[in-house]
Structures are given as structure tokens and as C-alpha cells.
């Protein structure tokens, strides 16, 4: 059920995005003859008065189709209600409406969360949690006897206080003690252990012991005092997610080699969503808002086959006073689409191979 819930969240976000394009066209009187969720073979369709609505086999996106290039539409090429015959501003509204819809939807999700569930914040406890140990038995942490869920209370005689920077203090100590004995005081259940670990030099020359660390904190939720407060706190949460998303994309561009492995495809996103749904169903609201904002930010990037790429074509048309030749636009868009689909297939295969159930099957 948790997997179905995560898939449903993605489907809703795709629907919201495409609905933005569709409504922006219809409200301006622009023809839109197809509204599809997914790609590939049609699983279900309904022919409305003007539009064919469809669900397709590959739920990796969706699209709104326009009859401009459909010779069987029966609409004269010079009809002013064809998208291509509209002024640049009208077309820009249609193209950007999907992004705007995702942003608005994310904002109202966050307002709903702080109003009903409460906005989450971390209440820090002393120490740093060892989330996981590298599978290799030769890692420094495994040799020293560290185990998952251990809480490191002090490093080198210095206590790790209840604050957000505790994890950074532990990491700094590990990174600066390559080949040196480092004493850790570790809380394991009711026991307080003394464990000596010797960090190994990584590829960057910094020390590492083969662990994943997490703050020792519990999530505390605070509900809004009323409707007005909910909209205000929702705006604050919205701003936080926007900043985090932009920072993440900036890191991909400036430090691609180190963060490329963290880029998630639809399979990984569903897995993350399923884990959230199984542990805290209310967390799906924030998960949906996060993905909705990421979907909006990704789509507005000036890349071929994305909304941002089409807006670039409109900008060039506005500067030149005429659109780029159709052949050039089609070549750029098809190349971009092929690259995006290739990346999507790669991420699906990689993330599927990394699923816990798949890995356990081959053990």
C-alpha cells in the first residue's frame, strides 16, 4: 500500500503539471486536443467534445497535445485559436503554466501540512547517530566494532552537544585524523562503550571510517495557530524547500562528479515515498510538496524538451522578430528528448538494481 501511495503522489503531481498547461490554453480559447498522463500505449481514453483524455502505459510524465501540426484535426492552419498563431505572451503563459501549477500546489500542500499536521522541526539530542556501516568488513568502522544505531557521544574527549553542528564536528575530527587513533565514546542501548577507530585516507586525502551519520534528533511538529498563521508558516516552509532545491541543483552543476550518484529517478523517488508512507503517512504531504517544487524547478531549466527550453525559443523569437526555422526547433527538441529519455531509462535501471528487495534476491 505504501508503494501505491507513493506512485499516486507522483501521478497527482504529473496531473497537476499537465492540468496547468491545459487550463492555461483552454481559458485563453486555445485548442488543446490531447490530455495524457504517461507515455506509450494507451490503457484508457475518453473522447470529449474537443479533447481526448488518456492514461498511458509508462507513468514517467504526461503531455498536453495541440492540433497545430495535426493535418487530421480539420482546423484551418490560419485559425487564430491555434497555439502557434497566438502572440508570444499567450504562448509563454501556456508553456509556463505547468511550472506555476506545481509551485502553487506545493504551497497549498505545505499550508495544509502546517495547519493540520504541523510543521516539522528537529529537537536535537546529545551525540551523533551511526545510521549505517559500509558493507565491507575491512572498513575502519567495522574493524573497530561500530554498529548501526550506535550514538557517538564524544570524539577525542570532546563531547558532541545537542546542536545541529555536532555531526560536522565528528566529521571534521574523522577527516583530520588519517592513520591516527581516535577515541569514541559510544552509547549502544543502555551501555556506554569506549571504541578506538583509525580513519583511513580517502581519494581526497581526508580521513574516512565507512559510516553514514545522522543528527541525533527527534521530529517535533508545531501546528499553526489559525488560518492566517498557516498561510504564513506555509510560505516559510515553501521558501526553505525552494532554497534547498536550488542549492541541490547548483551542486549538481558545480560538483557533478561527487553528487551525480545522488540524482534520483522515478523508481528511487517511489521507494523514498513508500518508506515515508510506511513510517509516517503525514510525511507524504511534505514529500509531495518537495517533489512538486523539484518538478517545477527542473522543468523551468533552459534545456531542450523541457518547458524552459520552449521558453528560450520564444525569447529568441521575440528578439529576432520571427521564430527559428521549424527544422532547427524540431532537431533541438528531438535531441533533448532523446537525451532525457536515455537518462530516465538509465536512472530506472540503476535505481531498480539498487532496490533493497532486488539486492536481497541476488544475495
C-alpha positions in Angstrom: 0.0 0.0 0.0 2.9 2.4 0.8 4.3 1.9 -2.8 0.8 2.6 -4.3 0.6 5.7 -2.1 4.0 7.0 -3.4 3.0 6.2 -7.1 -0.3 8.0 -6.5 1.6 11.1 -5.3 3.7 11.2 -8.4 0.7 10.7 -10.6 -1.1 13.6 -8.9 1.9 15.9 -9.4 2.1 15.0 -13.1 -1.6 15.6 -13.4 -1.3 19.0 -11.7 1.5 20.0 -14.0 -0.3 19.0 -17.2 -3.5 20.5 -15.9 -1.7 23.8 -15.6 -0.8 23.7 -19.3 -4.3 22.6 -20.3 -6.2 25.1 -18.3 -4.0 28.0 -19.4 -4.7 27.1 -23.0 -8.5 26.5 -22.6 -9.0 29.6 -20.6 -7.5 31.6 -23.4 -9.6 29.8 -26.0 -6.6 27.9 -27.4 -7.3 24.5 -28.8 -5.9 21.5 -26.9 -6.9 18.2 -28.4 -5.0 15.7 -26.2 -4.5 15.4 -22.4 -2.4 12.4 -21.5 -0.9 11.1 -18.2 2.0 8.9 -19.1 3.6 7.9 -22.5 3.4 4.9 -24.8 0.4 2.6 -25.4 -3.0 3.9 -24.3 -4.5 2.0 -21.4 -7.7 4.1 -21.2 -9.1 7.0 -23.1 -12.2 9.2 -23.3 -13.0 11.4 -26.2 -14.5 14.7 -25.0 -16.1 17.4 -27.2 -12.7 18.9 -28.0 -10.1 16.8 -26.2 -9.0 13.2 -26.0 -8.2 12.3 -22.3 -5.9 9.3 -21.9 -3.9 7.2 -19.4 -0.8 5.5 -20.9 1.4 2.6 -20.0 4.6 4.4 -19.0 3.9 6.7 -16.0 7.0 8.8 -16.4 5.3 12.1 -17.3 2.5 13.3 -19.4 1.7 15.8 -22.1 -1.0 18.2 -23.5 -1.3 17.9 -27.3 -2.2 20.8 -29.6 -3.7 20.3 -33.1 -1.3 22.8 -34.8 0.6 20.0 -36.6 -2.2 17.5 -36.9 -3.4 17.5 -40.5 -6.5 15.4 -39.5 -7.7 17.9 -37.0 -9.8 19.7 -39.6 -8.8 23.1 -38.2 -7.7 25.6 -40.8 -3.9 26.5 -40.4 -4.7 30.2 -40.1 -7.2 29.7 -37.2 -6.3 32.3 -34.6 -7.1 29.8 -31.8 -4.2 27.5 -32.7 -1.4 27.8 -30.2 1.2 28.7 -32.9 -0.9 31.6 -34.1 -1.2 33.3 -30.7 1.0 36.2 -29.6 4.2 35.3 -27.8 2.8 36.2 -24.3 -0.2 33.9 -24.7 2.1 31.0 -25.7 4.5 31.8 -22.8 1.6 31.6 -20.3 0.6 28.2 -21.6 4.2 26.9 -21.5 5.0 28.2 -18.0 1.6 27.3 -16.5 2.7 23.8 -15.6 5.5 25.1 -13.5 3.3 27.7 -11.9 0.7 25.0 -11.1 3.3 22.8 -9.4 4.5 25.7 -7.3 1.0 26.7 -6.2 0.1 23.1 -5.5 3.3 22.7 -3.4 2.5 25.9 -1.4 -1.1 24.8 -0.6 0.2 21.4 0.4 2.6 23.0 2.9 -0.2 25.3 4.2 -2.3 22.1 4.7 0.5 20.4 6.5 1.2 23.2 9.0 -2.5 23.8 9.5 -3.5 20.1 10.1 -0.3 18.1 10.9 2.1 20.8 11.9 5.4 22.0 10.5 8.3 19.6 11.4 11.4 20.8 13.3 14.2 18.8 14.8 14.8 18.7 18.6 18.5 17.8 18.9 19.8 15.4 21.5 23.5 14.9 22.5 25.6 12.8 20.1 25.5 11.7 16.5 23.8 8.6 15.2 25.6 6.0 13.1 22.9 5.3 10.5 24.8 2.6 8.6 28.2 0.9 8.3 29.9 0.2 5.0 29.2 -3.4 3.8 32.9 -4.1 3.5 34.2 -5.8 6.7 37.6 -4.1 6.1 36.2 -0.6 6.7 37.7 1.2 9.7 34.3 1.3 11.5 33.7 -2.4 11.0 37.2 -3.2 12.3 36.6 -1.0 15.4 33.3 -2.7 16.2 30.9 0.2 15.5 27.3 -0.9 14.7 24.3 0.7 13.1 22.2 2.8 15.6 25.2 3.5 17.8 25.2 7.0 19.1 28.6 8.7 19.3 28.6 10.8 22.4 32.1 12.2 22.2 35.2 12.2 19.9 38.7 12.6 21.2 37.4 13.5 24.6 35.2 16.3 23.3 31.5 15.9 23.9 29.1 16.2 21.0 26.5 18.5 22.3 22.8 18.7 21.4 23.1 21.0 18.4 23.0 20.9 14.6 26.8 21.2 14.2 27.6 18.1 16.2 27.6 16.0 13.1 30.1 18.4 11.4 32.4 18.3 14.5 32.5 14.5 14.3 33.2 14.5 10.6 35.9 17.1 10.9 37.7 15.0 13.6 37.5 11.9 11.4 38.7 13.7 8.3 41.7 15.3 10.1 43.0 12.1 11.8 44.1 10.0 9.0 46.1 7.0 10.3 45.7 8.2 13.9 43.9 6.6 16.8 40.6 8.4 17.5 38.7 7.5 20.7 34.9 7.5 20.5 32.5 7.2 23.4 29.5 5.3 22.1 26.0 4.8 23.5 24.7 1.4 22.5 21.4 0.8 24.1 22.0 1.2 27.9 25.8 0.6 27.5 28.4 3.4 27.2 31.4 2.0 25.3 34.8 3.2 24.5 35.8 2.5 20.9 39.1 3.3 19.2 39.0 3.8 15.4 41.7 4.7 12.9 40.4 6.7 10.0 41.7 5.7 6.6 42.7 8.1 3.8 40.1 8.5 1.1 40.7 9.6 -2.5 40.5 13.2 -1.5 43.2 12.7 1.2 40.7 13.2 4.0 40.0 10.6 6.7 37.0 8.3 6.5 35.8 5.3 8.5 33.0 3.9 6.3 29.8 5.1 8.1 26.7 7.1 7.3 26.0 9.6 10.0 22.8 11.4 11.0 21.9 14.0 13.6 20.6 12.6 16.9 17.3 14.3 16.8 13.6 13.7 17.0 10.9 15.4 14.9 8.6 17.8 16.7 5.6 19.2 14.9 4.0 22.6 15.6 0.6 23.4 14.3 -0.4 26.8 13.0 -2.4 29.0 15.4 -5.0 29.7 12.7 -5.7 30.1 9.0 -3.6 33.3 8.6 -0.8 31.7 10.6 -1.0 28.6 8.4 -0.5 30.6 5.2 2.4 32.5 6.8 4.2 29.3 8.1 3.4 27.6 4.8 5.2 30.4 3.0 8.2 29.9 5.3 8.3 26.2 4.6 7.9 26.9 0.8 10.9 29.2 0.9 13.0 26.6 2.7 12.3 23.9 0.1 12.9 26.3 -2.8 16.3 27.3 -1.4 17.2 23.6 -0.8 16.2 22.7 -4.3 18.2 25.5 -5.9 21.2 24.6 -3.8 20.9 21.0 -4.8 20.8 21.8 -8.5 23.7 24.2 -8.1 25.8 21.4 -6.5 25.0 19.1 -9.5 26.3 21.8 -11.9 29.4 22.8 -9.9 30.3 19.4 -8.4 28.7 16.9 -10.7 31.4 14.2 -10.1 30.6 13.8 -6.4 26.8 14.3 -6.4 25.8 12.5 -9.6 25.2 9.3 -7.7 22.6 11.1 -5.6 20.4 12.0 -8.6 17.2 10.0 -8.2 14.9 8.7 -10.9 11.2 7.8 -10.6 11.9 4.3 -9.1 14.1 5.8 -6.3 11.5 8.6 -5.7 8.8 5.9 -5.3 11.0 3.9 -2.9 11.6 7.0 -0.8 7.9 7.9 -0.8 7.0 4.3 0.1 9.4 4.4 3.1 7.9 7.7 4.2 4.3 6.4 3.8 5.1 3.2 5.8 6.7 5.1 8.7 4.7 8.4 8.8 1.8 8.8 6.4 1.5 12.5 7.2 5.1 12.9 5.8 3.7 12.2 2.4 2.3 15.8 2.3 5.8 17.3 2.7 7.2 14.7 0.3 4.6 15.6 -2.3 5.4 19.3 -1.8 9.2 18.7 -2.2 8.8 16.6 -5.4 6.3 19.2 -6.8 8.8 22.0 -6.3 11.6 19.9 -7.8 9.4 19.1 -10.8 8.7 22.8 -11.3 12.4 23.9 -10.9 13.6 21.1 -13.2 11.0 22.0 -15.9 11.9 25.7 -16.0 15.6 24.9 -16.7 16.5 26.1 -20.2 17.0 22.6 -21.6 15.6 21.1 -24.8 12.3 19.2 -24.4 11.6 21.0 -21.1 9.3 24.0 -20.6 12.3 26.2 -20.0 13.7 25.2 -23.4 10.5 26.1 -25.2 10.5 29.5 -23.4 14.0 30.0 -24.8 12.7 29.5 -28.3 10.0 32.2 -27.5 12.7 34.6 -26.2 14.7 34.1 -29.4 11.6 34.7 -31.5 10.9 37.9 -29.6 14.4 39.1 -30.1 14.6 38.2 -33.8 11.0 39.2 -34.6 10.3 35.7 -36.1 10.5 32.1 -34.9 13.5 29.9 -35.6 13.1 27.6 -38.6 10.8 24.6 -37.7 13.6 22.2 -38.7 16.0 23.7 -36.2 13.4 23.6 -33.4 12.4 20.0 -34.1 16.1 18.9 -34.2 16.9 20.5 -30.9 13.7 19.3 -29.2 14.1 15.7 -30.5 17.8 15.6 -29.4 16.9 16.9 -26.0 14.0 14.4 -25.7 16.3 11.5 -26.6 18.8 12.6 -24.0 16.2 13.0 -21.3 14.6 9.6 -22.1 18.1 8.0 -22.1 18.8 9.5 -18.7 15.4 8.4 -17.5 16.0 4.8 -18.6 19.4 4.8 -17.0 18.0 6.0 -13.7 15.2 3.5 -13.8 17.6 0.6 -14.4 20.1 1.8 -11.8 17.5 2.5 -9.1 15.8 -0.8 -9.7 19.1 -2.6 -9.4 19.7 -0.8 -6.1 16.3 -1.6 -4.6 16.7 -3.5 -1.3 14.3 -6.3 -2.4 16.3 -6.8 -5.7 19.7 -6.8 -3.8 18.3 -9.4 -1.3 17.0 -11.6 -4.1 20.5 -11.9 -5.6 22.3 -12.5 -2.3 
